[in-house]
Amino acid sequence: NTGFLSTLIGPLVRPGTLASLLYTVRREHLRRFWKRIRGRIPYEMHFVAESQVLDVVQSSGGTVVDTVDVSRLQNRGSLRFSVTKGS
């Protein structure tokens, strides 16, 4: 299931690529810096591509039973996965 919504959930960023380096700099350094300047408590949220979640579940022997869109904003996608453990 690699539709339009899965591209909104998050990009598939492979380790060791330029995209991975830019993601790390933006998420780990710049965001923390700006939050400190504005006096806000830093917290981290990472986006994971739906395809990557499905691959990890399948490779671990699990099964994805249901996927629910729990987005509160229309321009962002948030999915909740219901997964069963393999026997």
Residue, then its C-alpha position, 0 to 999 in steps of 0.5 A: n500500500t504505497g499511495f498518496l497517504s504513505t508519502l505524507i506519513g514520512p519519507l523512507v530515509r536510508p542510513g548513510t545517504l545525504a537525506s539521512l544526514l540532512y534529516t539528522v541535522r534538522r531534527e537533532h541539532l537545529r530543532r533543539f536549538w530553536k526550541r531552547i531559544r524560544g524557551r520551549i521544552p524539546y521533544e522528538m517525533h520521528f516519522v517512519a514510512e508506512s512501507q518500513v513499518l510493514d516490512v519490519v512487522q512482516s520480517s518479525g513474523g507479525t501480521v498487520v490486522d488494521t491500519v487507522d488514519v488518526s490524523r487531526l490535521q488534513n495536511r499530515g498523516s498519522l497512522r495507528f497500526s494494529v498488529t498480531k504477534g506471529s506464532 
